[in-house]
């Protein structure tokens, strides 16, 4: 019966999940993020569809390139 109800709900584009699903609640959590980095990500959120961890990872890569004077250009 439970699977039957889940299938019907899925037909309408919905999904039943537990409100205590730890992974879903924390999937966009970055433990190492600083207040400055958080502000930067907040400023760019309307211009991107990527996840917060992906944005933070890109920010770390950019910092590495600048800090180590890596020559070249940024390419999308």
N, C-alpha and C positions, 0 to 999 in steps of 0.2 A: 504494500500500500504506500509506504514511504517513497519508494522509487517512482511509483506511478505519479504521485503528486509532484515530485521533483521534475519529472519529464514534462508534465503539463505546464508548470511554471516556466521551464526552460523554453518552451515553444513561444512564449510571449517575451523572450529576451531577458528573463530574470533568473537569478540564482539564489538559492538559500544557503547562507553560510553562518557559521557560529559567530556570535558577537565577541566571543573569547578567542578568536583565531589570532594567535600571537603574530604569526608571520605577516598576515595582511595588515595588522595594525602598525607593524614596524617596518614594512617594506621600503618606506621612504626615509627611514631614520639613518642619519650619519653621525656616529658617536664623536668623530674627530672634528666636526665642523666648528669653526670659530664664529664669533658674533659678526665679524666683518664679512666672512665668506657667506654667512646666512643672509646678510643684507644684500650682497651682490646677487645671490640666487633669487632673492625676493624681487629685485629690480628687473631681472630678465625673465621671470616666469611667464609673462604674457607673450613672449616671443618664441617660446620653445614648447615642444610636446614631449621632450625627453624627461626621464625621471630625475628626481633630486639627486640620487646617488650618481647617476650618469653625468649630470651637470657638475657636481662636486669633483668627480674624477677628471673631467675636462679642465676645470679650474686648476687642479693640482698639476696637470700636464703643462698648462700654460705657465704656471709659476716655475716649474722645472726648466722649461725652455728659456725663460727670461733670466733666472738665477744663474744658469750655466752658459749663458751667451751662445746658445745654439744658433748657428747661422741658417738662413733660409726664410721661407715665407709660410704663413699659415694658409692652408687650403681647405675649403669646405668639402 
